[in-house]
Amino acid sequence: MPKAYYITTPLYYVNASPHIGHSYTEIAADCLARYHRLKGETVFLLTGTDEHGQKIEQAAAASGRPPQAFVDGVVERFKELWKLLNISYDDFLRTTEPRHVRVVQACLTRLQQEKQLHHATYQGWYCTPCETFWTKEELPSGASPAPVCPNCARPLEAVEEEGWYLPLRAHQPWLQGFLKAHPAFIQPQTRYNEIASLLEQPLPEYLCITRPRRRVGWGIPVPFSEGHVTYVWFDALLNYISAVGYGMDEARLSAHWPADVHVIGKDILRHHAVYWPIILHALGLSDEQMPRLIFAHGWWKVGEQKMSKSLGNIVDPYAVVRELLKSQPYAADVYRYFLLRDVPFGQDGAFSEEALLGRLEADLANDLGNLVNRTLSMIERYCGGKIPSTTQLGRSAQYDDPLQQATHDLAKQVDTAMSRIEFANALDAIMRVVSQANQYIELTAPWKLTKGQGDGGVQRLHTVLSILAHVIHVVAITLESFMPSVSEAIWQQLGMGDSPRRLADATSWTGDPLAGKTLGKREVLFPKT
Ligand code: MSP
């Protein structure tokens, strides 16, 4: 079996319904997965939910339901949202599934049998919202008087728990060497630098990988220690290998692992870039078997504020798609476009309804929608709804060459941007060609060519419309990963039927592949309200 291009998302905590931050990670991973499929690669996109731990146990208790019933309910909110947002995942793993629990327990047993685990009493601090342990040395303010989490700034709880530990510091020299040898392991560069400088200081000696059952009952039982459940991060990180057959199905594992990209948010960088490689290293994986890339994106705020329940400013993707954008037939794609276009992937962004509606109007309705609408209605009116052919006689090098060149170069530009996971740059390249095509319509004024006036008359008219149809064809292909439904709608309007969209068809422009195609049913893509 050839190896799939393996993309993962974090597993989302199911203590509450999904918000914009979760949807951002998911849309980004989906966009990447669709892009690699567009290139003809076999892709495996894994997503799922992180269902154990103290935070979820508390949320279940607050709702008055047993944890399993509670998480079963919240998981549906996530699945429903991924459907609404056109997420094309290949597998959805829940950490409460037996296929995952088995692997976690097997890993624990193996580490224990190899005498890698250490039994001791932990004294330190715990952040329940982040489900993260902090030692005094890791707290910038020290441990007093009332320390807050370095990650989320919420109050920490002092804990003293006996349990099982995995050595961290013992693996530190290896991890430092690995990072040096793999300068592209963590992206963007700022995040790589952050971890490289973290590793210049000694790591905590150990990572506690269990919680006492009397404090946290909702977790995977530790097979060799009756009184403990597995610490939620040790449990959750292992999903990336449990989902693809680790320890169970060698052929399946090698058809997927190592992961090509772990898409995560910057808040969980340390867990993925320090704990995760160390866990894998402890399990005996070699440098070649480490994940290939960890990409940490930025954080969405609302205006200048962090989103939080107490501020009541949490952006609900359902509300944006179903209410704010209710007049839009492709509302989910508008939302996807905004998130991927407005902020360079890796940086923080500020969400506002005005910014979203502004992009909808300027980029989508006035530029993209207008190009498709004007071009296809002229083909309908002047060519009986059949895409005309380009003729040598009708060509104008002065006007046609720059647009044709830009269209020809577009897939290459998108490819360069996507190979660096620069969604905003890829979209910018697409939208620049769209604008250029709109200017071309103004310059060539096809409506003046209808009665044989101007240079070349009808031959020129046909050439102009044929070139524009081709631009739209390439735009539809390159937009597929970002706005799958809009891309499909344009495809149908162009009369492409069920022929697949492939990136290769956007790069090779020989002959006149669209000539003679009958346009499909037309509709306005982004209606104004
Ligand atoms: N359960 C852990 C991940 C375990 S992975 C083995 C977790 N879950 S989470 O639900 O809190 O977060 C999941 C993803 O949502 C993370 O990538 C996180 O960065 C992202 N976001 C949560 N809030 C966010 C914003 N406000 N903005 C952008 N993304 C953020 O962490």
Residues whose N, C-alpha, C, O or C-beta is under 5 A from the ligand:
A	BS01	MSP	P10 L11 Y12 Y13 G21 H22 Y24 T25 D50 A236 L237 I264 G265 K266 D267 I268 G298 W299 W300
